[in-house]
Amino acid sequence: MELYNYINRFKKKTIKDNTIELVEDEFILNIVFDRKIDEDAFFISEFKNKIQKAVIRKYKSEHTGFVKSLYSLLNVCYLQTNKIPKYNLGQEANDSSKIFFEVFLQIDDSFSEHNVTSILLKTKEVVEQKSNPFYLEHHLVESNKIVIIQSNTKTRRLGYLKLIIELFEHSNYFPISYLSKRIETDSTLYNEDLLEYGKHNTGDNKGLIKKTPIGSSAQPYVNLLEELNLVTQINNSYILTKQSKIYFHQNKIFTQNKNLFRLNILDKLFFFRQILISDSLYIWTIIDIIYIAQKPISTISIKKVFVDYVKNELELNQQYSNNNITKKQIIELKTRISSWTKPLVYLEHIIEPRVNWLMDLGLLELKTETKEKQYFFTKEGLNLVRILFQLFEKNLNKQLVLNSFISKNYFHVFNDIFDLNKNSTILNYRKIDQYILEAFKVFKTNAPNKIAASQGIDYVCFKAFLEDNMIIEFEELKKYLQEPNDKFSIDWFNTENDGALYLKKIN
């Protein structure tokens, strides 16, 4: 009678062949049985039929949190089955403003009758939740590729990235064959820091760099810095990139924590952005899975649902991308992921590092009462989820617009996540001009009146945020520099996502 009572809660129901369609406002449920239904005898014979699948559709409404409803429904399914069902996003063919999500429940032998009815009974409840919006109105541009980092299970501690960048205080470059050995020598000074960090419930002591004959323990961290575009190779040596020089300069004048692995506000501000813009697919997928669980979750549990979930994300990006090159890359990524012969083993190199990065950033916390390590969101982590929901609400190809969103909103986003109360006010042009002149001195090149545009803009954004509590976004400042100006001029090349900033000669 449980199913009978549930069906009667809908305003409209249609029985046709082996399908029941239930409709109420923006919510539609199709239940498919394994044999034809006699409409007159349905409520007598309902339990003689086995449910094969259910398709749950919810239309976007101004009154409910559309994305939060989707994730809440995925959570209901996960709690009942330990699986995250496939979902789809769509628009009506005759009305593109009518956006909906569909969740597909494929009922197999692992489903009990209790699983099915519990999911269906809770379905109507989750579609009535309201969201807590965070949204900045900006037109977002789709990236031409999905970005991921090729990581190693060793690379779990962001503090080591700080240590490596700081080494460039001693030299502008390090031979490729030497840098890893030098890192291992210096990192032994911080072994106690890592042990102390691991004693606290927000810490972990995994990822230790040990002393080896050829530098093999440190090399995965060097590779990670390359993946994050923070070091690069030239003439058989490693040098800092334009991006890492921003951090390098700020780090020299910023107050450091006593423990290398406890990140300060500069560390979090810089490394979090680099992770988001370099790893949009994998990091967002892991954030999604942890949120859907709605309870502390272990890395093995994340691994069990990761492959199917990330392939579904790729299919959605392929569906909503307007770029054929991007679509081709997505197809290649799906093929590569499908070819993993031992995914649980391979995923150790994907899941463990990212979970620990999120923990170092203060977005995840480790539950210590259980033998198995389990992770859950901090208050700051939930703030991040809320913002990502709002981005997803407006952009169905979410990972493809994340970079554009970051360039236009990152400092607002970071301020909101960590409740920093920085000011978003009318641009202080005098202060901006002062900082740009500083950038020409800090990043002086062989061409004295020219620096990389991204470097100059980033310098101003980071310095204003950290020293003046003032929010200036990258795209906002770039737009200012593109306007007629008697001090500076800029050439910007969209294909390179960078350009040159020039200092005009002042008489």
Secondary structure, 3 states (H helix, E strand, C coil): CHHHHHHCCCCEEEEECCEEEEEECCEEEEEEECCCCCHHHHHHHHHHCCEEEEEEEEECCCCCCHHHHHHHHHHHHHHHHCCCCEEEEEEECCEEEEEEEEEEEECCCCCCHHHHHHHHHHHHHHCCCCCCCCCCCCCCCCCCCCCCCCCCCCCCCCHHHHHHHHHHHCCCEEEHHHHHHHHHHHHHHHHHHHHHHHCCCCCCCCCCCCCCCCCCCCHHHHHHHHHCCCEEEECCEEEECHHHHHHHHHHHHCCCCCCCCCCCHHHHHHHHHHHHHHCHHHHHHHHHHHHHHCCCECHHHHHHHHHHHHHHHHHHHHHHCCCHHHHHHHHHHHHHHHCCCCHHHHCHHHHHHHHHHHHHCCCEEEECCCCCCEEEECHHHHHHHHHHHHHHHHCCCHHHHHHHHHHHHHHHHHHHHCCCCCECCCCCHHHHHHHHHHHHHHCCCCCCCEEEHHHHHHHHHHHHHHHHCECCCHHHHHHHHHCCCCCEEEEEECCCCEEEEEECCCC
